[in-house]
Amino acid sequence: MSSATQNGAFVCAFRGRRDDYQVPLALHEAGLLDSFVTDFYTGQGLSAASRSLPARLRAPLQMRRKDGLPSTRVRQFPAMALKEAMAGSDPAKAARIRDAHDVRLSQAAAQQAARNGANLLLYSAYAADAFKTEYTHRPAKILFQYHPHFEVERDILAEDARFHMGAARGCADFENVTREQRQRSDNAWRLADRIICASSFTARSLIRAGASPDKMAIASYGIAPSGFSDGQPAAPLPETGFSVLFVGSAIQRKGIHHLLKAWEMADLPAGAQLTVVARSHDRDYFDPARLPAGCVFHAGVDRARLAQLYASSTLFCMPSLIEGFGQVYLEALAAGLPVLGTPNTCLPDIGGEEDGVFISPAGDATALARDLEKLSRRLPRDTAIRDRARQVAGHFGWHNFRNSIVRVCEAVQSGQ
């Protein structure tokens, strides 16, 4: 594949601060960013002015910028962010607004690429319209697929609902977009020259949908060097007791119902405790008022408290049915906490049991109970595993992710 672009750089687009702006930052650092198209980005002047604001107002503004990514490279549509904020508590209305904004950002990316003769590196929700646009030049089209293909997600969740909740609800957790938009965005791979996925599981989901393996590249997400430990040595593994931590939305996709069932089934040491931290939950799968013995629920904790929970727990467990990656696994490992998850996540790409990475079959509470039992006996005796967990997390810095993005872009530019 060859590209007849005028400037060789790339237009990137997405709403919000997805992946901490690492993709446009990678492009800018490599001199490959034509422009970043988004809803709202805090410019340097506004960022400086926000220092006088109360913390509750200052924090959201400061989060909408990234050191090293200048606002001069950003084309933004702040009215979009304002309209979303005014959508209120009506989820259907908010989803329709987000869908419309995703299309508008895709169209704006296309306009920017056409104006400057640029290439396109677009997240899947923003790729379809831009990729379909007719150009006077031939832009390279790179897709960043950040979640598994909707058909795989739909089938996995529908089967789980049928066998474990008594009815085939047939619903996929499409994360604040309508089903139609998700289907459209997840078929943008058909128009892409190359496809970047954050995990091999996501790549396999696209291959199942018909994408060529030859077009695939894996760019595993990263974590800041301090992770959740702030550079401190790993806390020693608790000598007594067995404490398991779950952090995430308590919804079907995260496998919370399988974890609770496994917890009830498992023969665990006396005093074993499961701590669930979930700002949101679906009562079809998790009811805080009906927890099994030894289970504690927190509706949300601040960063300092979360760091304490990572440091004082024996094991992190999130048996997700489907994940595009699962950033929280890296956070736990960076804090020195071994993790237990499923193959339908990033974990097969991260490490093995010697690294504190344990894998249990997705959707199998009986197998999960057995794994919890084994780890309740093994982990207290493995005094070095927390250091090994931190070491494996150290291989996944954000700079490695950015380097992976740049390598794909440079390969496409050179016609490889």
N, C-alpha and C positions, 0 to 999 in steps of 0.2 A: 504494500500500500504506500503510495506517495501522496504528499500534500502540496498543493500549489498555493499556499498562503502567502500573504504579503509580509507579515511581521513575525510569524512563527510562534508567537506567544499564545496564551490560552485565556479564555473567558471562563470564570467559575461562578456558580450561582447557587444560593440556598437561602432559606429564611433562618432567622435566629442566629445562634452561635454554635452551630453543629460542629462537633468534634473539636471544639475550642479553636476554630478557625485554622486548623493545622494544614488543610489542603491549600487554601489561597496563600498562606504563609510560606509553604513549601515552594509554590510557584514563584512568589516574589523573591525569596532568597536565591533562587536559581536564575533570576532574570527572565522568567517565563510567564509572568503574570501580565496580561493585557489589562484586565479589570476584574473586579469582584463585584457581582450584582447581588444585592440583598435588600431586606426590608429596612433595617435600621442599623447603623454603625456609628459609634460615638467618635467624632473627630477629636483631634488633639485639643482644640480650643474648648470644646464642650467638656471634654474630660478634665481639663484643668479647672474650669468653672465649677464642675460638680463637687470639687473638694470642700466647698463651703456648705453643701447641702447636708441635711440629716442623713445618717447612715442608711436608713431604709429607702431613701430616694437615690443616694449616691451609688449603692451597690449595683442595682440593675444597669445603670449607665456605664459603670466601670467594667462590668462583665461583657458589655457589647463593644469591646475593642480588644486588640491583641498587640502587645509590644512587637515591633518589627513589621507590622502590616499597616502601612500609612493610609490615611483616609483619602489621599490623593488618588489612590488606585481603586477606590470604592465608588460604585454608583448605587445609590440607595433610594428607597421609596418609603420614607418614614410614615406616610399616611397609612400604609398597610399595617404597620405595627400598632398604630393608634386604633384603626378599625377593629383589629383583632382584640385589643384590650377592651373595647367597648361592646364586644359580643355578649358579655354577661355570662350567665350560667347555662345557656341553651347550647348543649353540645352539638346538636344537628346544625344549628345556625353557624356556630363557630367552624364546624367542619366544612360547610359550604364556602365560607369566607376564605378559609385556608386553601381550599382547592382552587378558587379563583385567583388567589395570590400566587400560588405555585405556577399556574399557567401564565400569569402576567410576568413573573420573573423569568420563565423560560423564554417568552417572547422578547423580553428586554435583553436577555443574553444573546439571542439570535440577532437582534438589531445591532448590538455592540460588536459582535463578530463580523457581521456584514459591513459595518462602517469601517472597521479597522483591518479587515482581512485576517482575522484571528482564528485560532482553533478553539475547540470547545472541550472543557472538562467539567461535566455536570453531574451532580448527584441525581439519583434515579427519579426523584419526584419532580425534577425540573428539566428533564432531558427531552421528553417526547416532542414538544412543539419546536424546540430549537433544532433538534436533529432532523425534523421533517421539513424545515424551511429550505427553500431553494436559494442558493447563493451564487454570486458571480465568480467566486473563488471556490476551491474545494477544501473546506476546513477538516482537519482531523477531528474525529468525534470519540472522545473517551468517556465512558460511563463509570461513575462510582456507584456501585450497587451496595447500599449499606444495610439492607435487610434481605432475608431469603425471599425467593419468588413467592408471590401470593398464592399460587396453586399448591405449593408445598405446605405453606402455613395453613391454608384452608383445610387441606386434607388431614394434616396432623391434628389440628384442633378439633375438627369434626369427629374424627375417630376417637379421640380421647373423650369428648363429650358423650359419645354414644356408649362407650364401655364403662365410663366411670361416673357419669352424672345421670344416667338413665334415659337420656334422649339425645338425638343428634341435632344439636342446635345449628350446626353448619356455619358458625360464625367465626370469622378470623379477627384477631386483634389488630386492626389496621391503623392503630395509633393516630387517632385524630384526623384521619382523612376518610373520604367516602370510598365505598367499595369500587365505584367506577374509576375514580382517580388512581387508586392503587393498581387496578388491573392495567390501566393505560400506562402508568409510569413503569410498572414492572415488565412491560413488553418493549421498553425502549432499547433493550439489548439488541433487538433485531436490526437497529440502525447504527449500532456502534462499531467503530473500528477495533477498539480494545475495551476490555471490561476489567475494572479493578474491584475486588471484593475484600472486605476486612477479615474474612475467615474462609477456610476451605469448605465449610458446611454451606455457606452462602453461595460459593462458586458451584458446588454440586447441585444446588437447587436450580440454578440457571441452566446448567448442563441438562438436567432432567427436563427442563422446559424446551430444550432444543438448541441452546447456545453451544458454540464450538469451544472445546477445552483449549484450543490453540489461541483463542482470544483472551484467555483469563490470566490475571496476575493477582497475587495475594499481597495485600499491604496490611499487616496486623497493626491494630491500634497500639498506642503507647500510653505511658503514664509519666508524670513528672518525677524527677529523681527522688524527691523526698517522699512521694506517695502519701500515705497516711501516717508515716512514722516521724516526719520532720527531721530525718537524718539521724535519729537516735538508734542505738543498737536494738536488735529484736528483743522483745520481752521474753523471758524464759517461759517454756511451756508449763501450764499449771500442773503441779505434781499430783493433785487429787481432783476428782470430779471430771465430768465430761460436759463441756459447754459448747453448744452449736449455735451459730449465728446465721440468720437469713436477712438480707438487705435487698429490697426491691419492691415493686408493686405486687400486692398479694392478689394476683390474677391467674387465670388459667395458664397462660403462656409461660409463666414463671414456675409452674409445677407446684405451687404452694399446697394444693390439695393432696398431692402425692407425698409431699414431705410430712404433712400432718398425719396422714394414714400410716406412713412408715414409722413415725415417731411412736404411735400407739402400739404398733406391732413389735417393735424392736425390744430385745432384752438388753437393757442398758444399765450401767452402774447406778446404784442408789444416789439420788440427788442430781442426776443428769438434768440439764436445763437447755431448752430451745428458746432463743430470743428472736422474735420476728420484728423487724423494723420496716414499716410500710406506710408511706404517706397516703397511699390510695389502695383500695381493695374492692374486690367484687364479691358480694355476699353469696353468690352462687358457689363460690370456691373457698371463701374464707370469711368466717364470722368471729370477730374478736370476742364476742360474748360466749362462744362455745369452744373454748380451747382445751386441748388434752392436758393431762397432768404434766407439770414440769415445763409448761410453755408460758412465756411472758411476751406481751405485745406492747410496742411503742409506735404511736402514730407518726412519729418523726423525731429525729434527734439532730442536734447541731453537729458541726464537724468535730469539735473537741470530744463530745460524747461518743461519736462514732469511732474515733481513733481509740478511745478507751475500750470500746466493745471489741474492736479488732485485736487489741493487745491482750485482752483478758479471756478471749474465747479459745477453745481447743481446735475448732473446725468451722470453716465457712461452708454452708451448703445452700445451693440454689439449683434444684433439679429441673431446669428449664426444658420445656418441650421444644422450644425453638428460639434461637437468638441469632441476630446478625453477627454479634461478637460476644458481648457480655463484659463491659468495662469493669464491673464491680469485682470480677474474679481477679483482675490485675491489681485492683486496689487492696484486696485482702492479701494477696501474695506479697505485695510491696510492704505491707505491715507485718509480714512474717507469719501470716495465718494460712495453713494448708486449706485447700479448697476441694469440694466434692460437687461435681456437676454431671452433665450428660454429654454424649457425643454431638448433640445438636447445638453446639456452642463453639466458642473459640478454643476450648480446652485441649482438643487434640493437637492444635497448632502451638500450644504454649509449652508443654512439658509432660513428663511422666511421673509415676508414683515416687521415684527417687527425688523429684523436685517438690513434692507436696501437692501434686495435681492428681486427683483421683476421679475416675469416671464410672458412672453407673448407668445402666440402660434407661433411656427416656421413657417416662410413663409407666414404670414398673415399681410400684411401692414395695413389693415383696423383696425384690433385689436391693432396693434402696435401704430397707430395714437391715438386711444382712450386711451391707456395706457400713452402715452406721455402727452395727455391733462390732465388726472387725476393727474399725478405726477407733472405737472407744477403748479397745484393748491395745492397739498398736501405738497410737499417737503419744500417750503419756510416757511410753518407754523410749521414744525416738527424740532424744534431747537436742539433736542438731537439725531437725527438720524445719524449724522456723528460719534458721539462717539460710538453708537451701531454698526455701520459698522466696525469701527476699532476693537471693541471687538470681533465680530464674526471672523474677519480675524486672530485675535490672537489665536484662537483655531486651526489654521492650520499652525503650525510651521513645519519646515523640520524635526525636531526631531520626531514628531508624524508620519510622513511618514516613516522615517527610522525604527521606532519601529514596524510599520505595516508590513514592509518587513521582518524583523527579525522574527516576530511571525509566519508568513507563513512558512518560512524556517525551523524553529524549529518544527512546527507541522508536516511538511513533513518528517523531520528526525526521528521523533518519531513514524511515521507510522499512524498519524491521517488523 
